[in-house]
Amino acid sequence: MDYTPTQSGFRQQPTMRLRNSSVDGIDGNQLFEDTSGAAHGRQAGYSNQQAGPQPAEFSAQSILSDPMSNLAMAYGSSLASQGREMVDKNLDRFIPISKLKYYFAVDTVYVGKKLGLLVFPYMHENWEVSYQQDTPVAPRFDVNAPDLYIPAMGFITYVLVAGLALGTQNRFSPELLGVQASSALVWLIMEVLAVLLSLYLVTVNTDLTTIDLLAFSGYKYVGMIIGVVAGLLFGRPAYYLSLLWCCASIFVFMIRTLRLKLLSEAAAEGRLVRGTRNQLRMYLTMSIAAAQPIVMYWLTYHLIR
């Protein structure tokens, strides 16, 4: 606004400035401000940002295309594969991990028949394991095939029954139950190691594996469970009678099963066992079978009072 002198004083004369006048540096005919230049600047900046990592990407591609890098990567992968194969090979010599699925291929019918065979092995005639193209059939198709399901479940059930027996005598404690489970596991491992050492000393060529021996040694838990349950229900005389029956059953079962494994040459030909080596194999079979009742009694006699 301008103020001009008048007779009565100053008179205010308003002067208005156009919003889009040339003073602001914008054309008078333009209604809105042109922002395309700013947008173009932003797009250019964004393009420059996108173009920035291209040298790094190019350097990574150049590294991957380097022959020396490819050679180092190939050598590292081959070295890792060789190490994995060596570990699997050495581990498979003692515990064939790849075959564990075979020992758990069971069903309800097999478990029922196997439990009956462990308790009443006297009427069973055919003890040979069935083969299909030089490969033993799954346990669910052959009751004579060894499995790990019954030994594993038998071990767990034995620990639970032992805890029940200790509880009925007011002697239960987590520490005592742990000692019971660990002692049973240690005895099982020692038994398998002793059999492996005996087979090595006698130089027996057999197809028995470590898992087979673990399965055969674990079948004793069935008789131990029967003895302890009978003792809890009917007293100490029932424990001795049932355990005696189960010890005799597991002895016959082990003799007839291992006879085909350790005395395979003589048993296959149907002739008498003769010679020093065959007598050693027979004694070894008898020793393995006789060890089962001893361990069964040792791990259960203190649970019944």
C-alpha positions as semicolon CSV with decimal commas, in nm:
position;residue;x (nm);y (nm);z (nm)
1;M;0,000;0,000;0,000
2;D;0,115;0,364;-0,083
3;Y;0,048;0,663;0,135
4;T;0,010;1,007;-0,044
5;P;-0,018;1,338;0,134
6;T;-0,362;1,510;0,130
7;Q;-0,513;1,810;0,288
8;S;-0,647;1,619;0,583
9;G;-0,337;1,411;0,619
10;F;-0,230;1,094;0,454
11;R;-0,462;0,900;0,230
12;Q;-0,409;0,534;0,186
13;Q;-0,401;0,415;-0,176
14;P;-0,403;0,037;-0,207
15;T;-0,196;-0,103;-0,483
16;M;-0,241;-0,478;-0,558
17;R;0,026;-0,705;-0,698
18;L;-0,076;-0,975;-0,939
19;R;-0,021;-1,326;-0,807
20;N;0,127;-1,444;-1,133
21;S;0,310;-1,132;-1,230
22;S;0,651;-1,120;-1,389
23;V;0,804;-1,013;-1,064
24;D;0,793;-1,371;-0,940
25;G;0,965;-1,489;-1,252
26;I;0,657;-1,675;-1,386
27;D;0,463;-1,608;-1,701
28;G;0,140;-1,418;-1,645
29;N;-0,062;-1,645;-1,875
30;Q;0,031;-1,957;-1,674
31;L;-0,233;-2,052;-1,417
32;F;-0,033;-2,316;-1,226
33;E;0,329;-2,347;-1,145
34;D;0,525;-2,584;-1,366
35;T;0,679;-2,862;-1,153
36;S;0,788;-3,087;-1,437
37;G;1,142;-2,968;-1,403
38;A;1,160;-3,079;-1,041
39;A;1,008;-3,414;-1,124
40;H;1,258;-3,454;-1,404
41;G;1,534;-3,374;-1,158
42;R;1,406;-3,634;-0,916
43;Q;1,382;-3,896;-1,192
44;A;1,733;-3,817;-1,300
45;G;1,856;-3,854;-0,944
46;Y;1,677;-4,188;-0,912
47;S;1,833;-4,303;-1,237
48;N;2,172;-4,205;-1,106
49;Q;2,106;-4,404;-0,789
50;Q;2,010;-4,709;-0,992
51;A;2,315;-4,677;-1,205
52;G;2,536;-4,656;-0,898
53;P;2,560;-5,033;-0,801
54;Q;2,630;-5,142;-1,157
55;P;3,009;-5,140;-1,116
56;A;2,979;-5,360;-0,802
57;E;2,751;-5,606;-0,983
58;F;2,988;-5,612;-1,272
59;S;3,277;-5,685;-1,037
60;A;3,086;-5,978;-0,876
61;Q;3,010;-6,123;-1,217
62;S;3,372;-6,086;-1,314
63;I;3,478;-6,271;-0,998
64;L;3,238;-6,557;-1,066
65;S;3,356;-6,579;-1,423
66;D;3,715;-6,598;-1,307
67;P;3,859;-6,945;-1,391
68;M;4,056;-6,957;-1,068
69;S;3,743;-6,893;-0,861
70;N;3,553;-7,167;-1,043
71;L;3,842;-7,406;-0,988
72;A;3,854;-7,325;-0,615
73;M;3,479;-7,374;-0,577
74;A;3,489;-7,706;-0,763
75;Y;3,780;-7,826;-0,550
76;G;3,602;-7,726;-0,229
77;S;3,280;-7,904;-0,325
78;S;3,468;-8,220;-0,425
79;L;3,664;-8,215;-0,099
80;A;3,342;-8,178;0,102
81;S;3,175;-8,465;-0,084
82;Q;3,478;-8,690;-0,029
83;G;3,476;-8,610;0,343
84;R;3,106;-8,685;0,370
85;E;3,150;-9,017;0,189
86;M;3,442;-9,111;0,417
87;V;3,240;-9,034;0,732
88;D;2,939;-9,230;0,605
89;K;3,159;-9,525;0,508
90;N;3,340;-9,545;0,840
91;L;3,019;-9,495;1,037
92;D;2,839;-9,760;0,835
93;R;3,106;-10,015;0,932
94;F;2,986;-10,012;1,293
95;I;2,627;-9,884;1,280
96;P;2,461;-9,898;0,937
97;I;2,247;-9,589;0,973
98;S;2,103;-9,630;0,624
99;K;1,951;-9,965;0,725
100;L;1,772;-9,849;1,038
101;K;1,449;-9,803;0,847
102;Y;1,450;-10,176;0,770
103;Y;1,452;-10,270;1,140
104;F;1,145;-10,056;1,213
105;A;0,935;-10,184;0,920
106;V;0,690;-10,370;1,142
107;D;0,315;-10,388;1,185
108;T;0,072;-10,509;1,451
109;V;0,056;-10,864;1,315
110;Y;0,435;-10,899;1,320
111;V;0,461;-10,765;1,677
112;G;0,197;-11,011;1,800
113;K;0,363;-11,308;1,630
114;K;0,709;-11,206;1,748
115;L;0,599;-11,171;2,109
116;G;0,439;-11,514;2,092
117;L;0,759;-11,655;1,943
118;L;0,967;-11,504;2,223
119;V;0,746;-11,658;2,492
120;F;0,663;-11,990;2,317
121;P;0,951;-12,075;2,080
122;Y;0,919;-12,450;2,121
123;M;0,660;-12,517;1,851
124;H;0,823;-12,300;1,585
125;E;0,997;-12,502;1,311
126;N;1,124;-12,275;1,034
127;W;1,384;-12,033;1,173
128;E;1,542;-11,920;0,847
129;V;1,511;-11,558;0,736
130;S;1,344;-11,513;0,400
131;Y;1,537;-11,337;0,123
132;Q;1,430;-11,161;-0,193
133;Q;1,707;-11,112;-0,450
134;D;1,986;-11,153;-0,191
135;T;1,814;-10,901;0,036
136;P;1,626;-11,000;0,354
137;V;1,259;-10,913;0,344
138;A;1,115;-10,657;0,584
139;P;1,028;-10,783;0,934
140;R;0,656;-10,734;0,876
141;F;0,674;-11,006;0,608
142;D;0,891;-11,251;0,808
143;V;0,860;-11,325;1,178
144;N;1,218;-11,459;1,187
145;A;1,369;-11,126;1,079
146;P;1,526;-10,916;1,357
147;D;1,376;-10,578;1,441
148;L;1,446;-10,288;1,673
149;Y;1,089;-10,189;1,750
150;I;1,028;-10,458;2,012
151;P;1,368;-10,405;2,186
152;A;1,319;-10,028;2,197
153;M;0,964;-10,048;2,328
154;G;1,069;-10,326;2,566
155;F;1,346;-10,112;2,713
156;I;1,113;-9,817;2,770
157;T;0,842;-10,040;2,918
158;Y;1,097;-10,209;3,146
159;V;1,204;-9,871;3,285
160;L;0,842;-9,774;3,349
161;V;0,764;-10,108;3,516
162;A;1,077;-10,075;3,729
163;G;0,958;-9,731;3,840
164;L;0,619;-9,880;3,928
165;A;0,782;-10,158;4,130
166;L;0,998;-9,907;4,318
167;G;0,693;-9,691;4,386
168;T;0,498;-9,978;4,538
169;Q;0,787;-10,031;4,780
170;N;0,814;-9,659;4,867
171;R;1,162;-9,651;4,719
172;F;1,092;-9,446;4,408
173;S;1,309;-9,148;4,324
174;P;1,413;-8,995;3,991
175;E;1,777;-9,068;4,067
176;L;1,712;-9,435;4,140
177;L;1,502;-9,469;3,824
178;G;1,783;-9,310;3,622
179;V;2,032;-9,554;3,774
180;Q;1,803;-9,842;3,678
181;A;1,771;-9,725;3,317
182;S;2,141;-9,646;3,276
183;S;2,248;-9,980;3,424
184;A;2,021;-10,169;3,185
185;L;2,160;-9,972;2,891
186;V;2,521;-10,026;3,001
187;W;2,467;-10,401;3,036
188;L;2,318;-10,411;2,686
189;I;2,612;-10,225;2,533
190;M;2,867;-10,438;2,717
191;E;2,694;-10,753;2,598
192;V;2,700;-10,642;2,234
193;L;3,065;-10,537;2,256
194;A;3,158;-10,870;2,414
195;V;2,987;-11,061;2,134
196;L;3,161;-10,849;1,870
197;L;3,497;-10,912;2,033
198;S;3,427;-11,285;2,052
199;L;3,330;-11,298;1,685
200;Y;3,653;-11,121;1,598
201;L;3,867;-11,357;1,805
202;V;3,700;-11,669;1,672
203;T;3,714;-11,527;1,315
204;V;3,356;-11,612;1,231
205;N;3,241;-11,513;0,885
206;T;2,880;-11,419;0,941
207;D;2,629;-11,170;0,809
208;L;2,536;-11,057;1,159
209;T;2,561;-10,682;1,199
210;T;2,587;-10,472;1,512
211;I;2,219;-10,384;1,488
212;D;2,129;-10,753;1,458
213;L;2,312;-10,825;1,781
214;L;2,147;-10,525;1,943
215;A;1,806;-10,656;1,839
216;F;1,869;-11,010;1,959
217;S;2,008;-10,885;2,290
218;G;1,712;-10,652;2,338
219;Y;1,451;-10,926;2,314
220;K;1,523;-11,023;2,675
221;Y;1,329;-10,718;2,798
222;V;1,004;-10,895;2,709
223;G;1,070;-11,174;2,958
224;M;1,193;-10,927;3,219
225;I;0,869;-10,728;3,194
226;I;0,659;-11,044;3,226
227;G;0,853;-11,154;3,535
228;V;0,831;-10,818;3,714
229;V;0,459;-10,774;3,638
230;A;0,384;-11,127;3,759
231;G;0,578;-11,058;4,078
232;L;0,389;-10,733;4,139
233;L;0,052;-10,901;4,088
234;F;0,100;-11,240;4,250
235;G;0,407;-11,214;4,468
236;R;0,760;-11,344;4,463
237;P;0,682;-11,711;4,371
238;A;0,503;-11,595;4,056
239;Y;0,807;-11,383;3,971
240;Y;1,040;-11,681;3,988
241;L;0,811;-11,911;3,791
242;S;0,742;-11,662;3,512
243;L;1,104;-11,550;3,494
244;L;1,220;-11,913;3,478
245;W;0,985;-11,978;3,187
246;C;1,095;-11,665;3,004
247;C;1,464;-11,745;3,061
248;A;1,420;-12,091;2,912
249;S;1,226;-11,943;2,619
250;I;1,487;-11,678;2,538
251;F;1,762;-11,941;2,566
252;V;1,589;-12,165;2,308
253;F;1,512;-11,865;2,089
254;M;1,875;-11,746;2,084
255;I;2,011;-12,096;2,019
256;R;1,785;-12,161;1,724
257;T;1,829;-11,813;1,580
258;L;2,205;-11,775;1,615
259;R;2,267;-12,133;1,510
260;L;2,182;-12,041;1,152
261;K;2,401;-11,731;1,171
262;L;2,714;-11,862;1,341
263;L;2,698;-12,223;1,224
264;S;2,573;-12,142;0,877
265;E;2,802;-12,376;0,687
266;A;2,723;-12,688;0,893
267;A;2,356;-12,604;0,939
268;A;2,306;-12,540;0,568
269;E;2,453;-12,880;0,477
270;G;2,271;-13,064;0,757
271;R;2,584;-13,231;0,897
272;L;2,725;-13,248;1,248
273;V;2,943;-12,971;1,382
274;R;3,301;-13,093;1,382
275;G;3,643;-12,938;1,400
276;T;3,797;-12,695;1,645
277;R;3,663;-12,381;1,475
278;N;3,310;-12,516;1,457
279;Q;3,325;-12,619;1,822
280;L;3,430;-12,264;1,910
281;R;3,134;-12,132;1,717
282;M;2,904;-12,371;1,901
283;Y;3,045;-12,265;2,238
284;L;3,006;-11,901;2,140
285;T;2,643;-11,958;2,048
286;M;2,579;-12,133;2,378
287;S;2,754;-11,854;2,571
288;I;2,548;-11,580;2,407
289;A;2,226;-11,770;2,480
290;A;2,326;-11,847;2,839
291;A;2,410;-11,482;2,910
292;Q;2,051;-11,374;2,852
293;P;1,895;-11,540;3,162
294;I;2,181;-11,415;3,382
295;V;2,126;-11,053;3,280
296;M;1,749;-11,092;3,309
297;Y;1,776;-11,207;3,670
298;W;2,041;-10,950;3,760
299;L;1,828;-10,656;3,642
300;T;1,499;-10,768;3,800
301;Y;1,557;-10,958;4,128
302;H;1,587;-10,642;4,340
303;L;1,256;-10,505;4,208
304;I;1,047;-10,775;4,380
305;R;1,042;-10,796;4,760
